[in-house]
């Protein structure tokens, strides 16, 4: 299992619109091969900051299967205009398994 992590900085005042768009976008990511689960957490100290966590079976499921898919274009159109700056994505795997 691979954990994708991204801190999402949403343009101030766009939080509600982002949350509504994410409700639609999450259906896209949840339909992808290798997807396990996801969560989006809103920062308590900075209301325009969110943490996206997505579990994938493999790194390739995210980097190739999702990001190179036509579904990703819809994801991008729904969400990318909310980000400022654009998020940096990192991937993690457990050292305990």
C-alpha positions as CSV (number, residue, x, y, z in Angstrom):
1,X,0.0,0.0,0.0
2,X,1.2,3.5,-0.9
3,X,-0.1,6.6,0.9
4,X,-0.3,9.8,-1.2
5,X,-0.2,13.0,0.7
6,X,-0.7,16.6,-0.4
7,X,-1.3,19.8,1.4
8,X,-3.9,21.8,-0.5
9,X,-3.8,25.6,-0.1
10,X,-7.1,26.8,-1.4
11,X,-7.6,30.4,-2.5
12,X,-9.1,32.3,0.4
13,X,-12.9,32.6,0.2
14,X,-13.1,29.5,-2.1
15,X,-13.3,26.9,0.6
16,X,-17.0,26.1,0.2
17,X,-16.7,25.9,-3.5
18,X,-13.7,23.6,-3.2
19,X,-15.5,21.3,-0.8
20,X,-18.5,21.1,-3.1
21,X,-16.3,20.4,-6.1
22,X,-14.4,17.7,-4.2
23,X,-17.6,15.9,-3.4
24,X,-17.9,15.3,-7.2
25,X,-14.2,14.7,-7.8
26,X,-14.0,12.0,-5.1
27,X,-16.2,9.8,-7.2
28,X,-13.6,10.0,-10.0
29,X,-10.7,9.0,-7.9
30,X,-12.7,6.3,-6.1
31,X,-13.4,4.6,-9.4
32,X,-9.7,4.2,-10.4
33,X,-7.8,0.9,-10.5
34,X,-5.7,0.5,-7.4
35,X,-7.6,3.0,-5.3
36,X,-8.1,1.9,-1.7
37,X,-9.5,4.9,0.2
38,X,-9.1,8.6,0.7
39,X,-9.7,11.4,3.2
40,X,-9.6,15.1,3.1
41,X,-9.0,17.0,6.4
42,X,-9.5,20.7,6.9
43,X,-6.9,22.5,9.0
44,X,-8.2,23.9,12.2
45,X,-5.7,26.8,12.4
46,X,-5.9,27.9,8.7
47,X,-9.3,27.5,7.2
48,X,-8.0,27.6,3.6
49,X,-5.6,24.6,4.1
50,X,-6.6,21.0,3.6
51,X,-4.7,17.7,3.8
52,X,-5.5,15.1,1.1
53,X,-4.6,11.5,1.9
54,X,-5.2,8.7,-0.7
55,X,-4.2,5.1,-0.3
56,X,-3.3,3.2,-3.5
57,X,-2.3,-0.4,-4.1
58,X,0.9,0.8,-5.9
59,X,2.7,4.0,-6.8
60,X,2.0,3.2,-10.5
61,X,-1.7,3.1,-9.8
62,X,-1.5,6.8,-8.9
63,X,1.3,8.1,-11.1
64,X,0.4,6.3,-14.3
65,X,-3.1,4.8,-13.9
66,X,-4.7,7.9,-12.5
67,X,-2.6,10.8,-13.7
68,X,-2.4,9.6,-17.3
69,X,-6.1,8.8,-17.5
70,X,-8.9,10.7,-19.2
71,X,-10.6,10.8,-15.8
72,X,-7.7,12.8,-14.4
73,X,-8.6,15.6,-16.9
74,X,-12.1,15.9,-15.3
75,X,-10.5,15.8,-11.8
76,X,-8.1,18.6,-12.9
77,X,-10.9,20.7,-14.3
78,X,-12.9,20.4,-11.1
79,X,-10.1,21.1,-8.6
80,X,-6.9,22.6,-9.9
81,X,-8.1,26.2,-10.2
82,X,-8.7,26.3,-6.4
83,X,-5.0,25.8,-5.5
84,X,-2.6,28.6,-4.7
85,X,0.2,27.5,-4.8
86,X,-0.1,24.2,-6.6
87,X,0.3,21.3,-4.1
88,X,3.4,19.1,-3.9
89,X,2.5,15.5,-3.7
90,X,4.5,12.9,-1.7
91,X,4.1,9.2,-1.5
92,X,4.9,7.0,1.6
93,X,5.0,3.3,2.4
94,X,5.2,1.8,5.8
95,X,8.5,0.6,7.2
96,X,6.6,-1.7,9.6
97,X,5.3,-4.2,7.1
